[in-house]
Amino acid sequence: MTQPEGRRQKAKGRRQKAKGRTPKAKGTTTHDSSARFHGGREPIAVVGAGVVTPGGVTIDELWDALCASRTTAEPFFDERLPRDACLLVSRARFDADAYLSPIERRRLDRAHQLGIAAAQAAVDAAGDRRPPPDRCAVVCGVGLGAAAVQEDQHLRLAEHGLRGISPVAIPMMMPNALAGLLSMRFRFTGPCLTVSTACASGATAIAEGVELLRRGAADFVLAGGADSLLTYSALAGFLRLDVMSRNVGCPAQASRPFDRDRDGFVMGEGAGFMVLQRAGDAATEDRRPWGFVLGHASTADAFNLVAPHEDGSGALACMRLALDDAGVEVRAIGHVNAHGTSTIPGDRSEALAIRRLFGDSAPPVTGVKGTTGHLIGGSGAVEAIVTLRALRAGLVPPTAGVRHVDPAIELDIVVDRPRPVASPVALSNSFGFGGMNTALVLGAA
């Protein structure tokens, strides 16, 4: 067999394997114990994960904060803001020196720094063994991207003219900068992609990573999202949209998804990444899966750039498609990790969609943003990781900040303390401006 023919045969084998038709020797049989989740198709294993969030810079720290209903909102002051426009934000506290050189810290946007730290934790957790570099891929989700670098460069241009602009301003402002930085850091030479579906970006990146594995385009995928929009210009823009909480007098109750008195979200910053492999490959390499991505779907509301359908129809269609993709029935879902932004229309629309999907037997629902604030492009990935952590613990964490559930929210919102859950399957929702919807069906290891 010639070398080109050999490469074609190997590629064909990878494609067949990704579709659940792994070639096997004559006279042998295969058995995949997780096929019961996935209609016979090989599921995607999560073999490593990492987060950097206001609630904690490790998964265990974040989990403890969620279970304790801890909130992280604090005042944001900027002399350019009117006195009556004081805002609340949630900051991630992490040691950038542990991941970056002084030059990198000076040049890289805050979102890039958060993303590198979370991705490094995920890759470290997956272990040293991995396929050849050209079979390793990166998929990054970003909402607005390098907000701090953009604001800084605009200020420098206004103050100093052309000489004030950094020679690396454009590379650092590119939406795909983080994906490129990660591919260089880990020497991954396979597909290197960036997706942007606003607040659903992190979840969409995971979904795209799953598809790379399913079609045999990669064997090892680093997927997730990051954002940091704690800048004057970004916060001023969201303030003008009137989607942020003004509850400055009581930060602990500012971000309160599904609460009767919610008045908007608290802007956070953070990142979450996971390493994905086909389950068979993970088993061959003696990796113990942290959990599974069983299915996913993405839809568009095609309705409004900032407002969801009041009837939740776009979100409902997305959840149904994700369950179909996973080969999972509605009654198998043990809990829902909601997008739960703490805005009045957003929470009501999502609650109605969940209610329409499950009927009177809707499972417990929780929201992470009461603790972390809204991480924009990082939200979906962080919340997917939290969902897997909940499945590992057999517990649903409470939704921080909630005192009185909105009577219009006809769901079982978990509050005050964690609640046991027996089902090994959960749904994680992510929705974003532009009418973007992504849902992930996740399974316990």
Buried (B, 14 or more C-beta within 10 A) or exposed (E): EEEEEEEEEEEEBBBEBBEBBBEEEEEEEEEBEBBEBBBEBBBBBBBBBBBBBBBBBBBEBBBBBBBBBBBBBBEBEBEEBEEEBBBBBBBBEBEBEEBBEEEBEEBBBBBBBBBBBBBBBBBEBBBEEBBEEEBBBBBBBBBBBBBBBBBBBBEBBEEEEEEBBBEEBEBBBBBBBBBBBBBEBBEBBBBBBBBBBBBBBBBBBBBBBBBBBBEBBBBBBBBBBBBBBBBBBBBBBBBEEEBBBBBBEEBBBBBBBBBBEBBBBBBBBBBBBBBBBBBBBBBEBEBEBBBBBBBBBBBEBEEEEBBBBEEBBBBBBBBBBBBBBBBBEBEBBBBBBBBBBBBBBBBBBBBBBBBBBBEEEBBBBBBBBBBBBBBBBBBBBBBBBBBBBBBBBBBBBBBBBBEEBBEEBEBBBBBEEBBEBEBBBBBBBBBBBBBBBBBBBBBBB
